[in-house]
Amino acid sequence: MHPIPSGTRDVLPDEMRELRAVSDALRGVFEHFGYGEIYTPAIEYDLGAIRISGDTGVYRLFDDHGAVLQLRSDMTVPIARVAATRYAAVAPPLRFSSFAHVYRGVRPHRGQMREFLQAGCELIGSSAPGGTVEALTVLCRALDATGLRYYRIGLGDASIYPALMEAVGVEDGVRSELLDHLVGRNFVGLAHAADGLDPMLVEVPQRRGGPEVLDGLPGAEGLRQVHAGLEDDVAERVILDLGLARDLAYYTGAVFEVYDASIGRPIGGGGRYDELMGQLGRPLPAVGFAVGVDVLHEALAAEELKR
């Protein structure tokens, strides 16, 4: 036996043909909307203080000069680097797409992959709500093109819960604990940490549905504008989920995830990261998303079996 590292896999010709067909369907939609495909090195210099979504699992190594390198854990930061350097004199908005393998240090015994193929888009220089509406539209059109039928998009906003804590007077020392439980989707822990505080701190993250779930909420107008700007067939795919927080140290506004009833984990997701470009020297608003091509392929196969 000649094993390969856990969390990695060989892809044989039959599956490779199917994965390529899925990728080509996505690529066609990205190109239609003007997102130019870009490829960046798998190894980058460590960005130090720049916060990367999910960077607790970044693989770091040293080159022969002692410089700290890292394997890319997503494509957002490398594309933002390119936008801030190679496109520094180009007027926004900038539209990029990518198809690349990314690498994360996870726990493979839980079925998570260390290496996987991502497809995604980044829209840099387009503020909310218009930029967010465009990103959600491109995401839906791309998934439709692959033949995925039963998916839904959970849409939240990273700014709503901090605004709610401010409005009800939560002390600074308690806020980080509440946010940690919210990002981890630990509603039992959230209820325990919020014991004795305003009941809305526990009730609001459990709201899901249409625009009516935003009634009476501070800081919800941006999310309402995004939903109102969606075309009808896209809006039908969207479920407002006020408990969807993702990484609040990274995302600054709308956040979203793609679900399909045929599999038990998200197919992809994204959101606004309006502060990242400023850390790279070119302050611009930005929004993007990534889809796991392998997970999307699995969802397509599961839907076909059900039919």
Secondary structure, 3 states (H helix, E strand, C coil): CCCCCCCCCCCCHHHHHHHHHHHHHHHHHHHHCCCEECCCCCEEECCCCCCCCCHHHCCEEECCCCCEEEECCCCHHHHHHHHHHCCCCCCCCEEEEEEEEEECCCCHHHCCCCEEEEEEEEEECCCCCHHHHHHHHHHHHHHHHHCCCCEEEEEEECCHHHHHHHHHCCCHHHHHHHHHHHHCCCHHHHHHHCCCCCCHHHHHHHCEECHHHHCCCCCCHHHHHHHHHCCHHHHCCEEEECCCCCCCCCCCCEEEEEEECCCCCCCEEEEECCCHHHHCCCCCCEEEEEEEHHHHHHHHHHHHHHC
